[in-house]
């Protein structure tokens, strides 16, 4: 996983703008405009306008104020997220793992160890995206790889056999 702090994966809703539009609708309802006219002026569907009108009739202007955040509250607080990110930046070995590779199950274990909050490994990617991280695939290299032998083969052996006459006939 690699950090991409400034990248957003999904646009956030403008809750203040949505509330402002509903309150504008309340002002228009108070002027006795039809729901259809309010929908046209605000560029919204008639169904949305009907829902707003019903709420406005029952509770007045205050019924159209924002209800707060949408969806379930996050399990991790921002301070906990910071602690998780700090640990991830230190690397897997610094967190007691035997290789330099983070995986979602390993990150889930680290999150639980650091914060006490349990995540299914299939949902850890949501936490990672909230931190601005993305999945990265490591370049595979054999452990037995001998760089000196590879260099020798590329610079000495291959040029020697590459352009000899008769090699094409043998193949």
C-alpha positions as CSV (number, residue, x, y, z in Angstrom):
1,X,0.0,0.0,0.0
2,X,1.2,3.5,-0.8
3,X,0.0,6.8,0.4
4,X,-1.8,9.2,-1.9
5,X,-2.9,11.9,0.5
6,X,-4.2,14.4,-2.0
7,X,-6.3,12.0,-4.1
8,X,-10.0,11.5,-3.4
9,X,-11.7,8.4,-4.7
10,X,-15.3,9.5,-4.4
11,X,-16.8,12.9,-4.4
12,X,-18.2,14.1,-1.0
13,X,-21.7,15.4,-0.8
14,X,-22.0,19.2,-0.2
15,X,-24.3,19.0,2.8
16,X,-24.3,22.7,3.3
17,X,-25.3,23.3,-0.3
18,X,-28.1,20.8,-0.1
19,X,-29.4,22.4,3.1
20,X,-29.2,25.8,1.5
21,X,-31.3,24.6,-1.4
22,X,-34.0,23.0,0.9
23,X,-34.2,26.3,2.8
24,X,-34.6,28.2,-0.4
25,X,-37.5,25.8,-1.2
26,X,-39.0,26.7,2.2
27,X,-38.9,30.4,1.2
28,X,-40.6,29.7,-2.1
29,X,-43.3,27.5,-0.4
30,X,-44.0,30.4,1.9
31,X,-44.6,32.6,-1.2
32,X,-47.3,30.2,-2.2
33,X,-45.5,28.9,-5.3
34,X,-46.5,25.5,-6.5
35,X,-44.3,22.5,-5.9
36,X,-43.8,22.2,-9.7
37,X,-42.6,25.8,-9.9
38,X,-40.3,25.3,-6.9
39,X,-38.8,22.2,-8.6
40,X,-38.2,24.2,-11.9
41,X,-36.6,27.1,-10.1
42,X,-34.3,24.9,-8.0
43,X,-33.6,22.4,-10.8
44,X,-34.7,19.4,-8.7
45,X,-37.2,16.6,-9.2
46,X,-40.9,17.1,-8.4
47,X,-40.6,14.1,-6.0
48,X,-37.8,15.9,-4.0
49,X,-39.9,19.0,-3.9
50,X,-42.9,17.0,-2.7
51,X,-40.9,15.5,0.1
52,X,-39.6,18.9,1.2
53,X,-43.1,20.4,1.0
54,X,-44.5,17.7,3.2
55,X,-41.7,18.2,5.8
56,X,-42.1,21.9,5.6
57,X,-45.9,21.6,6.2
58,X,-45.4,19.4,9.3
59,X,-42.4,21.1,10.9
60,X,-41.8,24.4,9.2
61,X,-38.5,25.7,8.0
62,X,-36.6,24.0,10.8
63,X,-37.8,20.6,9.4
64,X,-35.6,21.2,6.3
65,X,-32.4,21.7,8.2
66,X,-29.6,19.2,7.8
67,X,-30.0,16.0,9.9
68,X,-26.3,15.5,10.3
69,X,-23.9,13.1,8.7
70,X,-25.2,10.5,6.4
71,X,-24.5,6.8,7.0
72,X,-22.9,4.9,9.8
73,X,-20.3,6.6,11.9
74,X,-16.8,5.4,11.3
75,X,-15.4,2.8,13.8
76,X,-12.1,4.6,14.1
77,X,-11.6,8.1,15.4
78,X,-9.2,10.5,13.5
79,X,-6.6,10.1,16.3
80,X,-6.8,6.3,15.9
81,X,-6.4,6.6,12.1
82,X,-3.3,8.7,12.6
83,X,-1.8,6.1,14.9
84,X,-2.6,3.4,12.3
85,X,-1.1,5.4,9.5
86,X,2.1,6.0,11.5
87,X,2.4,2.3,12.2
88,X,1.9,1.5,8.5
89,X,4.5,4.0,7.4
90,X,7.0,2.3,9.8
91,X,6.6,-0.9,7.7
92,X,5.5,-4.4,8.4
93,X,8.8,-5.5,10.0
94,X,8.7,-2.7,12.5
95,X,5.2,-4.0,13.4
96,X,6.5,-7.5,14.1
97,X,5.8,-9.2,10.7
98,X,8.4,-11.3,8.9
99,X,8.4,-9.6,5.5
100,X,8.2,-6.2,4.0
101,X,4.8,-6.6,2.4
102,X,1.5,-5.2,3.7
103,X,-1.7,-7.1,2.8
104,X,-5.2,-6.4,3.9
105,X,-5.4,-9.3,6.4
106,X,-2.1,-8.1,7.9
107,X,-3.3,-4.5,8.1
108,X,-6.5,-5.7,9.8
109,X,-4.4,-7.4,12.5
110,X,-2.3,-4.2,12.9
111,X,-5.5,-2.0,13.2
112,X,-6.9,-4.3,15.9
113,X,-3.5,-4.4,17.8
114,X,-3.1,-0.6,17.6
115,X,-6.7,0.5,18.3
116,X,-8.6,-2.5,19.6
117,X,-11.1,-2.1,16.7
118,X,-11.7,-5.3,14.6
119,X,-12.1,-5.0,10.8
120,X,-12.8,-7.8,8.4
121,X,-9.9,-7.9,6.0
122,X,-12.3,-7.4,3.1
123,X,-13.3,-4.0,4.6
124,X,-9.8,-2.8,5.4
125,X,-9.5,-1.2,2.0
126,X,-12.1,1.4,3.1
127,X,-9.8,2.5,5.9
128,X,-6.9,2.6,3.6
129,X,-8.7,4.8,1.1
130,X,-9.7,7.1,3.9
131,X,-6.0,7.5,4.6
132,X,-5.4,8.1,0.9
133,X,-3.6,4.9,0.3
134,X,-3.9,2.6,-2.7
135,X,-3.0,-1.0,-3.5
136,X,0.4,-1.7,-5.0
137,X,1.7,-4.9,-6.5
138,X,5.3,-5.8,-5.6
139,X,7.6,-6.7,-8.5
140,X,8.3,-10.5,-8.1
141,X,12.0,-11.5,-7.9
142,X,13.3,-14.9,-7.0
143,X,15.1,-15.2,-3.7
144,X,17.8,-17.3,-5.4
145,X,18.4,-14.5,-8.0
146,X,22.2,-14.0,-8.6
147,X,22.6,-10.4,-9.9
148,X,26.3,-10.9,-10.7
149,X,25.6,-14.0,-12.8
150,X,22.8,-12.2,-14.6
151,X,25.0,-9.3,-15.4
152,X,27.8,-11.6,-16.7
153,X,25.3,-13.5,-18.9
154,X,23.9,-10.3,-20.3
155,X,27.2,-8.6,-21.0
156,X,29.4,-11.6,-22.0
157,X,27.5,-14.8,-22.8
158,X,24.5,-13.4,-24.7
159,X,26.5,-11.1,-27.0
160,X,28.8,-14.0,-27.8
161,X,26.0,-16.3,-28.9
162,X,23.6,-13.7,-30.3
163,X,25.0,-13.1,-33.8
164,X,27.1,-16.1,-34.7
165,X,26.4,-17.5,-38.1
166,X,24.8,-20.9,-38.1
167,X,23.0,-20.5,-34.8
168,X,19.7,-20.0,-36.7
169,X,20.3,-23.3,-38.5
170,X,20.8,-25.2,-35.2
171,X,17.6,-23.9,-33.6
